[in-house]
Amino acid sequence: LSCNVYPALKPFSLQQSKKVVY
């Protein structure tokens, strides 16, 4: 989700999505 919303912050969005989504 975060990756699609924040494509510019891929490395950060991945970690953020894991903490938020999972």
Backbone as a chain_set.jsonl record, in Angstrom:
{"seq": "LSCNVYPALKPFSLQQSKKVVY", "coords": {"N": [[0.837, -1.201, 0.0], [1.756, 1.347, 0.985], [3.906, 1.541, -0.741], [2.701, 2.014, -3.181], [1.485, 4.401, -2.651], [3.578, 6.043, -1.793], [5.788, 6.068, -3.945], [8.19, 7.277, -4.368], [9.551, 6.943, -2.053], [10.596, 4.274, -1.854], [12.491, 2.412, -0.477], [12.065, 3.256, 2.153], [9.296, 3.172, 2.366], [8.806, 0.469, 2.091], [9.758, -0.63, 4.525], [8.136, 0.814, 6.235], [5.579, 0.014, 5.41], [5.66, -2.673, 6.099], [5.687, -2.492, 8.864], [3.302, -1.161, 9.359], [1.231, -2.377, 7.724], [1.712, -5.141, 8.205]], "CA": [[0.0, 0.0, 0.0], [2.636, 2.521, 1.092], [4.756, 1.591, -1.941], [1.911, 2.632, -4.241], [1.212, 5.783, -2.253], [4.849, 6.775, -1.784], [6.739, 5.38, -4.823], [9.483, 7.959, -4.268], [10.244, 6.436, -0.854], [10.497, 2.81, -1.903], [13.217, 1.765, 0.623], [11.438, 3.611, 3.427], [7.903, 2.723, 2.318], [8.801, -0.982, 2.316], [9.876, -0.85, 5.967], [6.957, 1.41, 6.857], [4.434, -0.832, 5.079], [5.79, -3.902, 6.887], [5.323, -2.191, 10.258], [1.897, -0.745, 9.406], [0.372, -3.419, 7.155], [1.873, -6.393, 8.946]], "C": [[0.874, 1.254, 0.0], [3.488, 2.682, -0.165], [4.007, 2.298, -3.066], [1.654, 4.11, -3.933], [2.478, 6.623, -2.298], [5.893, 6.039, -2.616], [8.132, 5.994, -4.723], [10.273, 7.43, -3.073], [10.126, 4.923, -0.795], [11.197, 2.145, -0.715], [12.563, 2.039, 1.973], [10.008, 3.082, 3.492], [7.803, 1.228, 2.588], [8.845, -1.28, 3.81], [8.627, -0.331, 6.684], [5.738, 0.522, 6.631], [4.46, -2.105, 5.914], [5.343, -3.663, 8.329], [3.833, -1.865, 10.369], [0.976, -1.872, 8.938], [0.47, -4.701, 7.966], [1.911, -6.086, 10.439]], "O": [[0.747, 2.111, -0.874], [3.762, 3.799, -0.604], [4.591, 3.081, -3.815], [1.613, 4.95, -4.832], [2.469, 7.759, -2.772], [6.806, 5.438, -2.049], [9.133, 5.32, -4.963], [11.503, 7.46, -3.07], [9.626, 4.36, 0.179], [10.557, 1.375, 0.001], [12.511, 1.161, 2.834], [9.56, 2.606, 4.535], [6.857, 0.762, 3.223], [8.061, -2.088, 4.308], [8.129, -0.958, 7.619], [4.95, 0.301, 7.551], [3.42, -2.568, 6.384], [4.702, -4.518, 8.94], [3.178, -2.24, 11.342], [0.059, -2.274, 9.654], [-0.541, -5.278, 8.366], [2.041, -6.999, 11.254]]}, "num_chains": 1, "name": "protein.A"}
